[in-house]
Amino acid sequence: MMSPQTAATPLPLALSVPRRAVRLGLCCFLALLSSGLPIASADAQTPAATRQQQQSPANPPTDEAGPQTDNGSIILRKKKDADEPPPPAAPEAPKVKNPNNETYSLRVDVPIVNLDVNVVLDKTHQFVPGLKPANFLVLEDGVEQPVQNVRMSQTPITAVMLLEFASNSYRLIYDMRNASYSFFRSLRPDDYIAVITFDLRTHILTDFTNNKDIVAQSLQTLTIPGFSDTNTFDALYETLDRVSRIEGRKYIVMIGSGRDTFSKITLDKMLAKIKATPNVTIFTIGTGAFSNELYGGRGGMSGGIRDLNYLQAQNQLKTFASMTGGLSFSPIFEGALPDVFSQINDSIRNEYVLTYRPTNNKNDGSYRKVKVLLVDNEGHPLQMQDEKQKPLKYSVIARDGYRAKLPVE
């Protein structure tokens, strides 16, 4: 019987199994090597969560890091909504200042007609004051126009003396010079006047001036004319073209016989030019009335032609004046000249200015015929009487029309 110390004690099962397992595993390993099958590493059997924990960095993730993905070295950062600044605002539109800080506005062009009207007594040629807006009846192409405003105008004169200086008759030159001196001597210090003469061509003796001495010196040079022909239409046409470039109201005092010889401008074109030139009033003083009284009406072929030419010339001068609201005179004696220019001064310095908006507001460039009448409170023709209750005849002097604007003006 064996003693307890020498008896063989069997090993526990927990210690014997690994030894067998090692031998079994070694045999399997050798068998796998000989068969050529792939051998799985120990990492393949490790769970994915364990591997992720082993590969994660030691430092804890910061706020800037987003969720880690299996995309290699590329890391998508999480967009911060609270910390990022807002997008920049759109740039303001550039502010451009107007030149010289001027203010511009949109203007609608509404036609307005200003009509210069003179009312004089036929016998004394005196100006008739004191008329009210209700006393004026304006007809445009036969249609009554509502007059909005009536005012008196007393403005300085801006005038051109257009003088015929030709060697057709010394008596005509004599009459012209006397009439010219009488006119410029009646001017006031704030009046401006220019002197232009004409024969075949126009000649400017002096530009606009208020110096009477300069005007007198220019008239003294009119001694010996060079030509006997007078191109009246060309001279008046050219003068109208010149004064149309001057602002405001202008006057032309035309002194001559009214005869025309070799003008390139016809009478029809001359009348059309007068209609198309606004703010110009023409006064005419015919020369040769005394000679016509002495030698006119003698009969015969030559006498009849001479009388006809004189009457035609005077009629042309009257037409030029009446179309523009001016006056026409044919003084026989030199002593009548002061009265003539007194009437011209009164007509220029004292006049009514009527303002109205035409009912035909089309800018079609058409010519509108205008007629001005005087009426009483009941709409009947106005009757004037003198101190002795005798009726007085009067004349209403105004332009016979105007040309409407074009759309491009």
Sequence and secondary structure as in RCSB ss.txt:
>XXXX:A:sequence
MMSPQTAATPLPLALSVPRRAVRLGLCCFLALLSSGLPIASADAQTPAATRQQQQSPANPPTDEAGPQTDNGSII
LRKKKDADEPPPPAAPEAPKVKNPNNETYSLRVDVPIVNLDVNVVLDKTHQFVPGLKPANFLVLEDGVEQPVQNV
RMSQTPITAVMLLEFASNSYRLIYDMRNASYSFFRSLRPDDYIAVITFDLRTHILTDFTNNKDIVAQSLQTLTIP
GFSDTNTFDALYETLDRVSRIEGRKYIVMIGSGRDTFSKITLDKMLAKIKATPNVTIFTIGTGAFSNELYGGRGG
MSGGIRDLNYLQAQNQLKTFASMTGGLSFSPIFEGALPDVFSQINDSIRNEYVLTYRPTNNKNDGSYRKVKVLLV
DNEGHPLQMQDEKQKPLKYSVIARDGYRAKLPVE
>XXXX:A:secstr
   TTTS     HHHHHHHHHHHHHHHHHHHHHHHT     TTTTS HHHHHHHHS SS   TT     SSTT  
     TTTS              GGG           EEEEEEEEETTT  B     GGGEEEEETTEEE EEEE
EEE    EEEEEEE  TT HHHHHHHHHHHHHHHHT  TT EEEEEEESSSEEEEEEEE  HHHHHHHHHT SS 
S S   HHHHHHHHHHHHTTS S EEEEEEE    SS SS HHHHHHHHHH  SEEEEEEE  HHHHHHHTT  H
HHHHHHHHHHHHHHHHHHHHHHHBT  EE  SSGGGHHHHHHHHHHHHHSEEEEEE  S    S  EEEEEEEEB
 TTSSB  EE TTS EE EEEE BSEEE   TT 
